[in-house]
Amino acid sequence: MSTIITSREEIEKVQWFVMSAYKNERKAEEKLSGKDGLEYFIPKHYAVRVYHGVKSRRLVPVIPNLIFVHASQKQITEFKQSYNFLQFVMWEKSTGLEYITVPDQQMDSFIRIASQHEEETTVYYKPEEIDIQRGARVRIHGGRFDGVEGVFMQVKGKRNRRVVVMLEGVMAVAAEVHPDLIEVLK
């Protein structure tokens, strides 16, 4: 987490910012992937939707308007001068308003699990739905989640224990992993 950034070094530090594209995630995705674009990630899953009276299974954002952008505050501010549909997501701390950022390693683990769109075992949670204190910190060795770090725990409503990657204050994603692939971290 970082406070409202003031130093030049902090302004130019590349990190994952949590952003909102109010009612414009399709436009945001188009512009972010264009020639002026920035690295971004939008967590998506398949859902059945009705468009013009026809049901279809479509890949849609898990949380509407939520976009993670990997850039410096300076790069994002410059991008916003041309495309002003992105807003920084902030939260109020005792020290004042702060941008919500996610550490690179944590975001990499989150992306590895959240990118498994076809998996029925990948589940998203609100931060208040998960108590990560009840699990063990782990690293996965082997399989499609090789290198992912998270918390191995029982998730309410699911039979098997899962690896949960929590993005503090934003969301969590959980995926089923075979216990033989897990190394407990201290």
N, CA, C and O of each residue as an XYZ file, in Angstrom:
744
protein
N       0.837     -1.176      0.000
C       0.000      0.000      0.000
C       0.876      1.229      0.000
O       1.964      1.229      0.575
N       0.404      2.270     -0.641
C       1.167      3.514     -0.612
C       0.232      4.660     -0.309
O      -0.938      4.654     -0.690
N       0.766      5.632      0.376
C      -0.007      6.833      0.701
C      -0.097      7.656     -0.572
O       0.560      7.337     -1.563
N      -0.905      8.713     -0.558
C      -0.946      9.576     -1.721
C       0.503      9.917     -2.036
O       1.235     10.435     -1.192
N       0.892      9.623     -3.235
C       2.300      9.644     -3.600
C       2.771     11.073     -3.834
O       2.119     11.861     -4.518
N       3.925     11.384     -3.244
C       4.454     12.732     -3.391
C       5.866     12.744     -3.944
O       6.197     13.627     -4.735
N       6.711     11.797     -3.559
C       8.096     11.831     -4.020
C       8.187     11.389     -5.474
O       7.368     10.604     -5.951
N       9.183     11.900     -6.161
C       9.408     11.582     -7.579
C       9.626     10.073     -7.761
O       9.114      9.471     -8.705
N      10.396      9.474     -6.840
C      10.666      8.042     -6.915
C       9.374      7.231     -6.841
O       9.200      6.274     -7.596
N       8.471      7.605     -5.942
C       7.194      6.905     -5.805
C       6.295      7.125     -7.015
O       5.591      6.206     -7.436
N       6.309      8.321     -7.576
C       5.481      8.625     -8.750
C       5.908      7.782     -9.946
O       5.074      7.419    -10.775
N       7.202      7.466    -10.046
C       7.714      6.720    -11.194
C       7.837      5.218    -10.935
O       8.259      4.476    -11.823
N       7.477      4.760     -9.739
C       7.550      3.333     -9.405
C       6.414      2.580    -10.095
O       5.245      2.933     -9.944
N       6.767      1.541    -10.852
C       5.764      0.730    -11.544
C       5.194     -0.281    -10.554
O       5.938     -1.030     -9.921
N       3.869     -0.295    -10.427
C       3.185     -1.211     -9.517
C       1.768     -1.457    -10.029
O       1.318     -0.803    -10.970
N       1.080     -2.392     -9.412
C      -0.297     -2.703     -9.790
C      -1.243     -1.778     -9.036
O      -1.336     -1.840     -7.810
N      -1.945     -0.920     -9.772
C      -2.955     -0.034     -9.193
C      -4.331     -0.630     -9.434
O      -4.598     -1.179    -10.503
N      -5.198     -0.522     -8.446
C      -6.587     -0.935     -8.611
C      -7.317      0.284     -9.175
O      -7.291      1.366     -8.588
N      -7.968      0.090    -10.323
C      -8.624      1.196    -11.026
C     -10.092      0.859    -11.277
O     -10.496     -0.303    -11.250
N     -10.863      1.889    -11.518
C     -12.264      1.736    -11.862
C     -12.508      2.396    -13.215
O     -12.051      3.512    -13.460
N     -13.223      1.709    -14.078
C     -13.607      2.263    -15.383
C     -15.119      2.339    -15.387
O     -15.787      1.456    -15.925
N     -15.655      3.371    -14.800
C     -17.094      3.476    -14.578
C     -17.884      3.311    -15.870
O     -17.801      4.146    -16.770
N     -18.650      2.227    -15.953
C     -19.511      1.882    -17.098
C     -18.767      1.850    -18.428
O     -19.392      1.984    -19.481
N     -17.445      1.676    -18.406
C     -16.666      1.705    -19.636
C     -15.583      0.636    -19.691
O     -14.539      0.873    -20.298
N     -15.787     -0.536    -19.080
C     -14.693     -1.502    -19.070
C     -14.336     -1.989    -20.471
O     -13.174     -2.298    -20.736
N     -15.315     -2.061    -21.371
C     -15.013     -2.482    -22.745
C     -14.144     -1.438    -23.445
O     -13.175     -1.778    -24.125
N     -14.501     -0.165    -23.271
C     -13.710      0.934    -23.843
C     -12.324      0.962    -23.195
O     -11.321      1.159    -23.881
N     -12.268      0.765    -21.879
C     -10.992      0.755    -21.166
C     -10.092     -0.359    -21.694
O      -8.902     -0.149    -21.926
N     -10.663     -1.532    -21.878
C      -9.888     -2.663    -22.382
C      -9.354     -2.373    -23.789
O      -8.211     -2.698    -24.108
N     -10.180     -1.768    -24.607
C      -9.790     -1.420    -25.973
C      -8.635     -0.412    -25.973
O      -7.658     -0.602    -26.698
N      -8.732      0.645    -25.180
C      -7.710      1.695    -25.151
C      -6.434      1.233    -24.453
O      -5.333      1.592    -24.872
N      -6.576      0.433    -23.381
C      -5.398     -0.058    -22.664
C      -4.590     -1.039    -23.503
O      -3.373     -1.129    -23.340
N      -5.241     -1.773    -24.395
C      -4.512     -2.717    -25.241
C      -4.031     -2.080    -26.546
O      -3.348     -2.735    -27.334
N      -4.376     -0.822    -26.785
C      -3.963     -0.108    -27.994
C      -2.516      0.337    -27.955
O      -1.769     -0.032    -27.049
N      -2.119      1.140    -28.947
C      -0.720      1.565    -29.064
C      -0.277      2.445    -27.898
O       0.900      2.429    -27.539
N      -1.180      3.205    -27.301
C      -0.848      4.043    -26.145
C      -1.063      3.307    -24.837
O      -0.934      3.895    -23.764
N      -1.390      2.024    -24.919
C      -1.875      1.276    -23.770
C      -0.858      0.964    -22.700
O       0.342      1.197    -22.852
N      -1.377      0.429    -21.613
C      -0.603      0.025    -20.450
C      -0.934     -1.435    -20.153
O      -1.966     -1.946    -20.590
N      -0.055     -2.100    -19.411
C      -0.334     -3.480    -19.018
C      -1.507     -3.468    -18.038
O      -1.553     -2.643    -17.126
N      -2.453     -4.387    -18.230
C      -3.630     -4.419    -17.375
C      -4.125     -5.852    -17.220
O      -3.723     -6.750    -17.961
N      -5.010     -6.048    -16.236
C      -5.655     -7.340    -16.048
C      -7.071     -7.102    -15.553
O      -7.297     -6.330    -14.621
N      -8.026     -7.780    -16.192
C      -9.421     -7.728    -15.767
C      -9.820     -9.160    -15.424
O      -9.871    -10.011    -16.313
N     -10.106     -9.445    -14.143
C     -10.541    -10.800    -13.792
C     -11.900    -11.097    -14.421
O     -12.856    -10.339    -14.252
N     -11.971    -12.223    -15.157
C     -13.203    -12.580    -15.857
C     -13.574    -14.026    -15.574
O     -12.738    -14.839    -15.180
N     -14.841    -14.323    -15.783
C     -15.340    -15.689    -15.667
C     -16.489    -15.858    -16.653
O     -17.043    -14.882    -17.158
N     -16.837    -17.124    -16.919
C     -17.951    -17.381    -17.815
C     -19.255    -17.298    -17.040
O     -19.364    -17.807    -15.924
N     -20.243    -16.649    -17.647
C     -21.565    -16.527    -17.036
C     -22.611    -16.579    -18.147
O     -22.349    -16.182    -19.282
N     -23.778    -17.066    -17.807
C     -24.873    -17.103    -18.772
C     -25.563    -15.745    -18.736
O     -25.988    -15.285    -17.676
N     -25.671    -15.116    -19.885
C     -26.302    -13.803    -20.009
C     -27.358    -13.867    -21.113
O     -27.276    -14.693    -22.022
N     -28.344    -12.986    -21.015
C     -29.375    -12.899    -22.040
C     -29.171    -11.596    -22.803
O     -29.245    -10.513    -22.223
N     -28.913    -11.703    -24.102
C     -28.751    -10.544    -24.972
C     -29.764    -10.658    -26.100
O     -29.763    -11.638    -26.845
N     -30.619     -9.666    -26.225
C     -31.654     -9.637    -27.261
C     -32.503    -10.905    -27.242
O     -32.857    -11.451    -28.287
N     -32.823    -11.365    -26.021
C     -33.692    -12.518    -25.859
C     -33.032    -13.872    -26.056
O     -33.711    -14.898    -26.004
N     -31.711    -13.898    -26.282
C     -31.009    -15.161    -26.511
C     -30.007    -15.394    -25.376
O     -29.158    -14.552    -25.085
N     -30.135    -16.568    -24.745
C     -29.176    -16.927    -23.693
C     -27.880    -17.397    -24.325
O     -27.884    -18.158    -25.293
N     -26.760    -16.929    -23.757
C     -25.458    -17.407    -24.221
C     -24.465    -17.362    -23.067
O     -24.630    -16.606    -22.110
N     -23.443    -18.181    -23.182
C     -22.385    -18.229    -22.170
C     -21.274    -17.297    -22.629
O     -20.684    -17.499    -23.691
N     -20.990    -16.274    -21.825
C     -20.011    -15.261    -22.214
C     -18.975    -15.031    -21.131
O     -19.235    -15.222    -19.943
N     -17.789    -14.615    -21.571
C     -16.726    -14.247    -20.652
C     -16.969    -12.801    -20.224
O     -16.901    -11.885    -21.044
N     -17.254    -12.601    -18.928
C     -17.594    -11.267    -18.425
C     -16.730    -10.948    -17.198
O     -16.244    -11.861    -16.532
N     -16.539     -9.663    -16.899
C     -15.773     -9.298    -15.704
C     -16.421     -9.831    -14.433
O     -17.645     -9.835    -14.309
N     -15.598    -10.282    -13.491
C     -16.096    -10.780    -12.210
C     -16.730     -9.633    -11.429
O     -17.819     -9.778    -10.875
N     -16.041     -8.490    -11.388
C     -16.569     -7.289    -10.747
C     -16.634     -6.208    -11.825
O     -15.599     -5.798    -12.351
N     -17.838     -5.744    -12.157
C     -17.949     -4.710    -13.194
C     -17.088     -3.492    -12.862
O     -17.007     -3.068    -11.710
N     -16.456     -2.946    -13.880
C     -15.662     -1.719    -13.808
C     -14.305     -1.869    -13.145
O     -13.558     -0.891    -13.102
N     -13.936     -3.047    -12.620
C     -12.669     -3.222    -11.921
C     -11.561     -3.611    -12.894
O     -11.691     -4.569    -13.656
N     -10.465     -2.848    -12.855
C      -9.316     -3.109    -13.719
C      -8.054     -2.926    -12.890
O      -7.940     -1.972    -12.120
N      -7.110     -3.840    -13.049
C      -5.798     -3.706    -12.421
C      -4.837     -3.201    -13.499
O      -4.734     -3.807    -14.565
N      -4.140     -2.107    -13.233
C      -3.220     -1.522    -14.215
C      -1.811     -1.556    -13.638
O      -1.576     -1.105    -12.517
N      -0.870     -2.101    -14.425
C       0.530     -2.206    -14.011
C       1.317     -1.099    -14.695
O       1.695     -1.216    -15.861
N       1.557     -0.032    -13.957
C       2.261      1.132    -14.493
C       2.649      2.026    -13.327
O       2.338      1.736    -12.171
N       3.326      3.105    -13.646
C       3.631      4.084    -12.597
C       2.475      5.069    -12.509
O       1.665      5.186    -13.428
N       2.417      5.774    -11.385
C       1.360      6.784    -11.234
C       1.494      7.832    -12.346
O       0.491      8.330    -12.858
N       2.713      8.156    -12.708
C       2.968      9.142    -13.765
C       2.412      8.648    -15.113
O       1.760      9.406    -15.830
N       2.672      7.373    -15.453
C       2.171      6.814    -16.718
C       0.647      6.813    -16.753
O       0.043      7.151    -17.770
N       0.034      6.432    -15.641
C      -1.431      6.390    -15.589
C      -2.010      7.793    -15.713
O      -2.993      8.001    -16.424
N      -1.405      8.753    -15.025
C      -1.879     10.141    -15.091
C      -1.781     10.666    -16.517
O      -2.695     11.343    -16.988
N      -0.685     10.365    -17.213
C      -0.530     10.783    -18.616
C      -1.574     10.101    -19.501
O      -2.143     10.740    -20.386
N      -1.830      8.816    -19.273
C      -2.837      8.069    -20.030
C      -4.221      8.688    -19.813
O      -5.007      8.821    -20.751
N      -4.508      9.065    -18.557
C      -5.808      9.638    -18.208
C      -6.039     11.000    -18.868
O      -7.188     11.419    -19.012
N      -4.977     11.696    -19.270
C      -5.158     12.981    -19.938
C      -5.844     12.794    -21.293
O      -6.604     13.655    -21.736
N      -5.568     11.661    -21.945
C      -6.209     11.369    -23.230
C      -7.511     10.594    -23.061
O      -8.465     10.795    -23.813
N      -7.543      9.713    -22.075
C      -8.696      8.838    -21.863
C      -9.103      8.940    -20.395
O      -8.560      8.234    -19.546
N     -10.044      9.807    -20.105
C     -10.374     10.097    -18.713
C     -11.490      9.214    -18.144
O     -12.311      9.695    -17.363
N     -11.535      7.939    -18.519
C     -12.567      7.058    -17.989
C     -12.038      6.195    -16.847
O     -12.818      5.518    -16.177
N     -10.719      6.208    -16.612
C     -10.137      5.434    -15.514
C     -10.018      6.292    -14.267
O      -9.626      7.456    -14.338
N     -10.358      5.713    -13.129
C     -10.227      6.408    -11.843
C      -9.436      5.526    -10.882
O      -9.605      4.307    -10.867
N      -8.580      6.140    -10.088
C      -7.878      5.395     -9.045
C      -8.894      4.966     -7.992
O      -9.773      5.745     -7.621
N      -8.776      3.735     -7.513
C      -9.604      3.292     -6.400
C      -8.786      3.575     -5.139
O      -7.611      3.221     -5.043
N      -9.443      4.223     -4.180
C      -8.730      4.625     -2.967
C      -9.490      4.122     -1.752
O     -10.672      3.788     -1.835
N      -8.799      4.072     -0.629
C      -9.466      3.787      0.625
C      -8.946      4.727      1.675
O      -7.829      5.239      1.599
N      -9.797      4.937      2.666
C      -9.445      5.884      3.709
C      -8.774      5.138      4.853
O      -9.352      4.230      5.450
N      -7.550      5.540      5.143
C      -6.788      4.991      6.262
C      -6.652      6.083      7.316
O      -7.069      7.220      7.097
N      -6.076      5.741      8.442
C      -5.890      6.738      9.506
C      -4.947      7.851      9.063
O      -5.000      8.960      9.595
N      -4.080      7.559      8.087
C      -3.140      8.567      7.580
C      -3.735      9.393      6.441
O      -3.079     10.300      5.930
N      -4.956      9.091      6.043
C      -5.615      9.810      4.954
C      -5.956      8.873      3.811
O      -5.898      7.653      3.966
N      -6.313      9.438      2.659
C      -6.654      8.627      1.494
C      -5.402      8.001      0.893
O      -4.356      8.646      0.810
N      -5.511      6.747      0.477
C      -4.400      6.037     -0.136
C      -4.884      5.315     -1.385
O      -6.007      4.814     -1.436
N      -4.003      5.270     -2.409
C      -4.294      4.465     -3.585
C      -4.221      3.002     -3.170
O      -3.358      2.627     -2.377
N      -5.112      2.178     -3.694
C      -5.016      0.746     -3.435
C      -4.074      0.168     -4.483
O      -4.329      0.249     -5.685
N      -2.983     -0.415     -4.002
C      -2.015     -1.067     -4.884
C      -1.849     -2.507     -4.419
O      -2.174     -2.851     -3.283
N      -1.339     -3.338     -5.315
C      -1.140     -4.752     -5.015
C       0.321     -5.090     -5.327
O       0.812     -4.750     -6.404
N       1.031     -5.762     -4.391
C       2.419     -6.163     -4.664
C       2.499     -7.075     -5.895
O       1.602     -7.882     -6.138
N       3.584     -6.936     -6.667
C       3.751     -7.694     -7.908
C       3.626     -9.202     -7.721
O       2.923     -9.856     -8.491
N       4.288     -9.764     -6.719
C       4.254    -11.217     -6.524
C       2.834    -11.696     -6.212
O       2.401    -12.733     -6.716
N       2.122    -10.952     -5.393
C       0.746    -11.310     -5.036
C      -0.146    -11.223     -6.281
O      -0.996    -12.087     -6.494
N       0.044    -10.194     -7.094
C      -0.760    -10.029     -8.310
C      -0.444    -11.130     -9.313
O      -1.346    -11.628     -9.986
N       0.833    -11.521     -9.422
C       1.197    -12.614    -10.337
C       0.481    -13.904     -9.949
O      -0.031    -14.612    -10.817
N       0.440    -14.216     -8.648
C      -0.270    -15.413     -8.182
C      -1.761    -15.297     -8.472
O      -2.393    -16.263     -8.899
N      -2.318    -14.117     -8.241
C      -3.743    -13.882     -8.498
C      -4.056    -14.085     -9.986
O      -5.035    -14.748    -10.330
N      -3.237    -13.521    -10.854
C      -3.461    -13.637    -12.305
C      -3.375    -15.094    -12.750
O      -4.177    -15.538    -13.571
N      -2.401    -15.849    -12.212
C      -2.251    -17.258    -12.589
C      -3.523    -18.045    -12.292
O      -3.935    -18.878    -13.099
N      -4.147    -17.794    -11.146
C      -5.371    -18.522    -10.793
C      -6.572    -17.942    -11.537
O      -7.378    -18.697    -12.082
N      -6.706    -16.614    -11.569
C      -7.871    -15.971    -12.181
C      -7.908    -16.153    -13.697
O      -8.969    -15.992    -14.302
N      -6.787    -16.482    -14.323
C      -6.755    -16.672    -15.777
C      -7.323    -18.017    -16.212
O      -7.464    -18.265    -17.410
N      -7.646    -18.875    -15.276
C      -8.221    -20.192    -15.585
C      -9.732    -20.052    -15.777
O     -10.509    -20.531    -14.951
N     -10.151    -19.398    -16.866
C     -11.563    -19.106    -17.109
C     -12.419    -20.367    -17.224
O     -13.570    -20.385    -16.789
N     -11.855    -21.405    -17.805
C     -12.615    -22.626    -18.063
C     -12.829    -23.467    -16.803
O     -13.704    -24.332    -16.772
N     -12.038    -23.215    -15.779
C     -12.099    -24.031    -14.572
C     -13.361    -23.749    -13.774
O     -13.658    -22.600    -13.448
N     -14.098    -24.802    -13.463
C     -15.288    -24.682    -12.622
C     -14.886    -24.547    -11.151
O     -15.689    -24.122    -10.320
N     -13.629    -24.915    -10.834
C     -13.191    -24.912     -9.441
C     -12.659    -23.554     -8.982
O     -12.393    -23.382     -7.792
N     -12.496    -22.591     -9.883
C     -12.021    -21.263     -9.515
C     -13.213    -20.442     -9.022
O     -14.208    -20.282     -9.729
N     -13.094    -19.924     -7.792
C     -14.193    -19.200     -7.164
C     -13.668    -17.867     -6.646
O     -12.555    -17.792     -6.124
N     -14.474    -16.810     -6.791
C     -14.111    -15.476     -6.309
C     -14.890    -15.154     -5.044
O     -16.037    -15.572     -4.884
N     -14.258    -14.411     -4.152
C     -14.877    -14.031     -2.884
C     -14.645    -12.557     -2.594
O     -13.682    -11.955     -3.071
N     -15.551    -11.989     -1.800
C     -15.340    -10.652     -1.252
C     -14.377    -10.806     -0.083
O     -14.353    -11.862      0.549
N     -13.581     -9.779      0.222
C     -12.607     -9.906      1.321
C     -13.234    -10.307      2.652
O     -12.620    -11.053      3.415
N     -14.424     -9.837      2.944
C     -15.052    -10.156      4.227
C     -15.566    -11.603      4.302
O     -15.922    -12.072      5.383
N     -15.605    -12.306      3.172
C     -16.085    -13.691      3.158
C     -14.988    -14.705      3.506
O     -15.276    -15.877      3.747
N     -13.737    -14.249      3.530
C     -12.603    -15.146      3.747
C     -11.835    -14.724      4.995
O     -11.510    -13.549      5.163
N     -11.544    -15.693      5.873
C     -10.723    -15.445      7.054
C      -9.399    -16.169      6.852
O      -9.263    -17.335      7.222
N      -8.417    -15.475      6.262
C      -7.158    -16.137      5.911
C      -6.302    -16.492      7.123
O      -5.324    -17.228      6.985
N      -6.646    -15.988      8.303
C      -5.903    -16.349      9.514
C      -6.085    -17.840      9.824
O      -5.262    -18.425     10.526
N      -7.131    -18.446      9.319
C      -7.433    -19.847      9.616
C      -6.701    -20.811      8.686
O      -6.885    -22.023      8.801
N      -5.877    -20.306      7.770
C      -5.171    -21.166      6.829
C      -3.667    -21.086      7.007
O      -3.168    -20.328      7.838
N      -2.946    -21.881      6.212
C      -1.482    -21.903      6.247
C      -0.937    -21.281      4.964
O      -1.434    -21.559      3.873
N       0.092    -20.434      5.103
C       0.738    -19.846      3.919
C       1.471    -20.956      3.174
O       2.220    -21.724      3.777
N       1.255    -21.040      1.858
C       1.834    -22.119      1.065
C       2.360    -21.625     -0.277
O       2.006    -20.544     -0.746
N       3.217    -22.449     -0.882
C       3.678    -22.244     -2.255
C       3.399    -23.542     -2.995
O       3.598    -24.624     -2.444
N       2.943    -23.446     -4.227
C       2.612    -24.624     -5.023
C       3.807    -24.984     -5.904
O       4.408    -24.119     -6.541
N       4.143    -26.284     -5.928
C       5.234    -26.783     -6.769
C       4.658    -27.798     -7.743
O       4.197    -28.866     -7.342
N       4.689    -27.454     -9.028
C       4.184    -28.353    -10.056
C       2.751    -28.025    -10.431
O       2.076    -27.249     -9.755
N       2.306    -28.624    -11.510
C       0.938    -28.387    -11.974
C       0.792    -27.021    -12.630
O       1.772    -26.304    -12.828
N      -0.435    -26.677    -12.961
C      -0.679    -25.421    -13.690
C      -0.498    -24.176    -12.826
O      -0.387    -23.074    -13.362
N      -0.466    -24.325    -11.491
C      -0.279    -23.185    -10.591
C       1.124    -23.159     -9.995
O       1.323    -22.578     -8.928
N       2.095    -23.772    -10.655
C       3.466    -23.832    -10.157
C       3.979    -22.434     -9.799
O       3.943    -21.527    -10.630
N       4.452    -22.265     -8.574
C       5.005    -20.985     -8.123
C       4.011    -20.065     -7.445
O       4.411    -19.058     -6.862
N       2.737    -20.379     -7.505
C       1.709    -19.525     -6.890
C       1.838    -19.606     -5.372
O       2.016    -20.687     -4.812
N       1.747    -18.448     -4.711
C       1.747    -18.404     -3.252
C       0.397    -17.917     -2.775
O      -0.196    -17.012     -3.363
N      -0.083    -18.526     -1.704
C      -1.378    -18.135     -1.161
C      -1.594    -18.787      0.186
O      -0.636    -19.151      0.868
N      -2.844    -18.935      0.569
C      -3.217    -19.545      1.840
C      -4.019    -20.805      1.532
O      -4.994    -20.765      0.782
N      -3.594    -21.935      2.127
C      -4.282    -23.210      1.929
C      -5.288    -23.356      3.054
O      -4.911    -23.385      4.226
N      -6.570    -23.450      2.709
C      -7.598    -23.462      3.748
C      -8.895    -24.067      3.252
O      -9.100    -24.238      2.050
N      -9.758    -24.385      4.186
C     -11.111    -24.845      3.881
C     -11.956    -23.613      3.579
O     -11.936    -22.644      4.339
N     -12.685    -23.645      2.495
C     -13.545    -22.527      2.102
C     -14.991    -22.955      2.295
O     -15.382    -24.052      1.897
N     -15.775    -22.090      2.904
C     -17.172    -22.391      3.204
C     -17.919    -22.835      1.942
O     -17.842    -22.188      0.898
N     -18.626    -23.926      2.058
C     -19.436    -24.425      0.950
C     -18.680    -25.310     -0.025
O     -19.272    -25.795     -0.990
N     -17.376    -25.537      0.198
C     -16.576    -26.376     -0.702
C     -16.036    -27.562      0.071
O     -15.636    -27.434      1.228
N     -16.026    -28.710     -0.574
C     -15.618    -29.942      0.089
C     -14.105    -30.000      0.335
O     -13.668    -30.294      1.448
N     -13.307    -29.721     -0.702
C     -11.852    -29.813     -0.583
C     -11.237    -28.475     -0.190
O     -11.791    -27.409     -0.459
N     -10.073    -28.565      0.456
C      -9.352    -27.340      0.789
C      -8.811    -26.718     -0.493
O      -8.585    -27.410     -1.485
N      -8.609    -25.417     -0.459
C      -8.196    -24.680     -1.652
C      -7.086    -23.698     -1.335
O      -6.868    -23.332     -0.179
N      -6.384    -23.273     -2.385
C      -5.414    -22.197     -2.247
C      -6.151    -20.901     -2.534
O      -6.805    -20.759     -3.567
N      -6.039    -19.957     -1.607
C      -6.707    -18.670     -1.733
C      -5.643    -17.586     -1.900
O      -4.696    -17.521     -1.116
N      -5.792    -16.740     -2.913
C      -4.938    -15.566     -3.082
C      -5.816    -14.363     -2.804
O      -6.791    -14.114     -3.512
N      -5.461    -13.614     -1.758
C      -6.257    -12.469     -1.300
C      -5.593    -11.170     -1.741
O      -4.399    -10.966     -1.521
N      -6.374    -10.298     -2.361
C      -5.941     -8.937     -2.657
C      -6.644     -8.071     -1.625
O      -7.844     -7.817     -1.731
N      -5.899     -7.619     -0.630
C      -6.473     -6.951      0.538
C      -7.403     -5.812      0.143
O      -7.029     -4.912     -0.609
N      -8.622     -5.873      0.667
C      -9.598     -4.820      0.442
C     -10.280     -4.866     -0.913
O     -11.158     -4.045     -1.181
N      -9.902     -5.805     -1.780
C     -10.462     -5.839     -3.134
C     -11.257     -7.121     -3.354
O     -12.479     -7.080     -3.495
N     -10.566     -8.255     -3.384
C     -11.211     -9.536     -3.631
C     -10.240    -10.669     -3.368
O      -9.052    -10.446     -3.137
N     -10.760    -11.888     -3.406
C      -9.937    -13.083     -3.259
C     -10.366    -14.080     -4.328
O     -11.517    -14.082     -4.766
N      -9.427    -14.928     -4.741
C      -9.734    -15.993     -5.683
C      -9.222    -17.293     -5.077
O      -8.151    -17.325     -4.470
N      -9.991    -18.358     -5.245
C      -9.616    -19.662     -4.683
C      -9.685    -20.720     -5.768
O     -10.572    -20.697     -6.622
N      -8.733    -21.655     -5.726
C      -8.715    -22.754     -6.685
C      -8.338    -24.038     -5.962
O      -7.558    -24.026     -5.009
N      -8.898    -25.131     -6.426
C      -8.608    -26.432     -5.848
C      -7.225    -26.876     -6.310
O      -6.891    -26.775     -7.491
N      -6.424    -27.369     -5.362
C      -5.062    -27.821     -5.651
C      -4.820    -29.119     -4.900
O      -5.257    -29.277     -3.760
N      -4.123    -30.044     -5.541
C      -3.820    -31.318     -4.885
C      -2.820    -31.070     -3.751
O      -1.811    -30.398     -3.963
N      -3.084    -31.599     -2.551
C      -2.213    -31.352     -1.392
C      -0.754    -31.788     -1.585
O       0.133    -31.240     -0.930
N      -0.484    -32.760     -2.468
C       0.886    -33.212     -2.704
C       1.764    -32.132     -3.333
O       2.989    -32.213     -3.249
N       1.158    -31.124     -3.963
C       1.911    -30.063     -4.651
C       2.245    -28.880     -3.740
O       2.836    -27.899     -4.190
N       1.870    -28.968     -2.464
C       1.942    -27.806     -1.576
C       3.153    -27.864     -0.641
O       3.437    -28.893     -0.027
N       3.860    -26.726     -0.550
C       4.927    -26.541      0.438
C       4.443    -25.503      1.429
O       4.068    -24.402      1.026
N       4.440    -25.819      2.710
C       4.011    -24.875      3.734
C       5.149    -23.897      3.997
O       6.285    -24.306      4.240
N       4.836    -22.591      3.947
C       5.825    -21.541      4.211
C       5.725    -21.122      5.663
O       4.654    -21.209      6.263
N       6.810    -20.676      6.224
C       6.796    -20.217      7.625
C       6.887    -18.730      7.686
O       6.890    -18.155      8.774
